Amino acid sequence: METPMTSVCMSLAEGVEQEAMNNNGRIIRVDENLYISNSLKPGMLSSIKDLGVKTVINIQFESEGDFNSLKEDLTRLAIEYHNDPLDFEMNAEDELDQVLSLLDKSQKPCLVFCEAGIRAAAVGVAFSATRKKGAEVLGKLEAYEEHDILGPTYSGLLEEFTKAGSSSKLKTLVAGYTASKLSNCAKRPGHSKISEDLYITGQLTEEELKDFAKKGVKSILNMRPVEEAGQLGLGVLAREEEIVKSLGLKYVNLPVPRNGPYSLELCEQVSETLTDLLKTSKPVVVHCRTGRRAETIIKQADPHFLEEHTESKVESNMSKSARTLSSSCVMGLCFGAAMDLGKVTLPLVIREQFLFRRFLMLKMFLGAAASSALFLTIASKLSPKRFQHVQEIFMKPLAAKTVAAVSLGAFTLGSGMALSGSCPGMVLVQVGSGVPNSLWTLAGGMTAAALYGILQPRLIPLYCTKSKEKIEEQTVMSQINVSYARLASSLAAFLFGVIYLVEIYFPWTSSSELPSWAKPWINTLPPHLMGVIIGSLQLPAVFMVADTLGSSQAYMTLTSQPLGLSGYLQQKLVHWNGYRMGLDNWWQATYLLSAISGAFLSSTFTNTRGLAHGVPVVQAFIGGFLSIFGSRLASGCTSGHGLSGMALLVTKSVIAVPAMFAGGIFTGVVFQTLNAQGYTGFLKG
């Protein structure tokens, strides 16, 4: 016969079902640190001892029973006992903060119980969801936005509140509580290195504290008041002093109110404390909840110190900005000139490539892809850390996207290319070289970028995976266990071989490849050579800009500028607004805008400006729209996936490139079949 405690330890998902079936003395394992139960009867004590429980927390009120004998029994078993009543009525979030803080401080594993288990389940969900996910999304607003807050496992347990007869109000409260904590975590700014001896940051996780200890940091100054402990869903809040001291660091807690103005006495205290730490225990990390008030009061307390260091920091940032933007400008000029001289910017060349009638575009693309792989291999050898950094930047937006979303976006991009006779990077070059109606293609792309920025919050549930892939899992190398350098150099050699074969059968100088006005070696240069020049731009991109080549992100940057006029829209459209400012965004916009000048100078010097035929206005606009919307859905365009992603051997990029060509070929063949004159006939001349 089964006793109330037979096979008490079960997974959370299984536990939900079992609790619903038998609500009499069940213990559910929420995670490795926490169990919950709907009662704690004398006959269950041996079972919780067997489970290794170190602490029991009773969240019932004294009026709900006599717990003196239970406390004595637990003491005999060397199990800590706490009574912290929780009813989710008045000040529910504060009460929940208090219980979770107690859990943080207590020896693990813990068991939380109450009559019926409903309140204990709420505590279990809030504790596990905030403590686990809080560390995952800390300082990563995008990671927070693109994932379900609780996930199916926690949501499954919350559903049981209603099934067990409790009000759905409790479920809503816990979900809202968790969302609030994770949002605060996600919005925490990153670390700011003021000088070699001083860092300012927001609340740190245990792992971040350990990282700072490894960097040689000697002391931590915590300016976060105790009452703010509940504002972040991090277990470290209650144990920070213990963790810091266990790492051999000095710990000082000097609470500073959230809002100023700050009193002279407090400023003097901050100044004295910081000065002392910088003399005896530097480097120093100063933090509050977000890091903002820490920097404010330090400036107020000791302005001369921060002025000296902040000026050098500003000077360094200005130097970095000048270097990045000037490099982007030169890269854009080279890109625009190379594209124009290779004559792949002619809409006829793009459209007939998808019909396999001309191969200028393919040669340039393969040349750029091959040299990208070659030059990124060189970069990986010259600076492995810098190379890893640009890898992570490229893969970050892809980590949470499904293969289906990337493939659909790439297919849509290809269809847009076939319609417009252009692509996201090429359209600016067409504007510079005077291709008719290229401004309409650009307008379609801008419209698509703005629409994607507005729709992105609603699209997230449709294209996001349940969990983000790790960086090392996103590459081809992880599938076949071959080093990047060997695989990338092999790819480069293979692509150069394909170019050689295509050139034998379809020479770039033939009349079937070039329009009648294009003169080889006079106003037109080999497309594969121009592709190699474009691929070589990966080196300055990596070492001067700390990124890889791409184009479609610039459309998001340019269209997001009006958001600066409305704080409400900035909060409402966080993803789009994230492209509005910063060098990480503006370098690409500078690069593409400079490409207009590069193409203009090239086409003017060679007397080819305005000689190309353009596509009709409607086709140009719709094609531009599809190209950019598809690029954003796929998190990459012909430059992003085709050159950088392929060269970095990112699995989703390797899938996206064939999907891109498939979209172009499908649209081109269908259009040509239905109306050959309307697709390519009128462009010839």
Buried (B, 14 or more C-beta within 10 A) or exposed (E): EEEBBEEBBBEBEEBBEBBEEEBEBBBBBBBEBBBBBBBBEEEBBEBBEEBEBBBBBBBBEEEEEEBEEBBEBBEEEEBBBBBBBBBBEEEBBEBBBBBBBBBBEBEBBBBBBBBBBBBBBBBBBBBBBBBBBBBBBBBBBBBBBBBEBBBEBBBBBBBBBBEBEBEEEBBEBBBEBBBBBBBBBBBBEEBBBBBEBBBBBBBBBBEBBBEBBEEEBBBBBBBBBEEBBBBBBBBBBBBBEEBBEEBEBBBBBBEBBBEEEBEEEBBEBBBEBBEEBBEEBBBBBBBBBBBBBBBBBBBBBBEEBBEEBBEEBEEEEEEEBEEBBEBBBBBBBBBBBBBBBBBBBBBBBBBBBBBEBBBBBBBBBBBBBBBBBBBBBBBBEEBEEBBEBBBEBBBBBBBBBBBEBBBBBBBBBBBBBBBBBBBBBBBBBBBBBBBBBBBBBBBBBBBBBBBBBBBBBEBBEEBBBEEBBEBEEBBBBBEEEBEBBEBBBEBBEEBBEBBEEBBEEBEBEEEEBBBEEBEBEEBBBBBBBBBBBBBBBBBBBBBBBBBBBBBBBBBBBBBBEEBEEEEEBBEEBBBBBBBBBEBBBBBBBBBBBBBBBBBBBBBBEBEBBEBBBBBBBEBBBBBBBBBBBBBBBBBBBBBBBBBBBBBBBBBBBBBBBEBBBBBBBBBBBEBBEEEEEBBBEEBEE
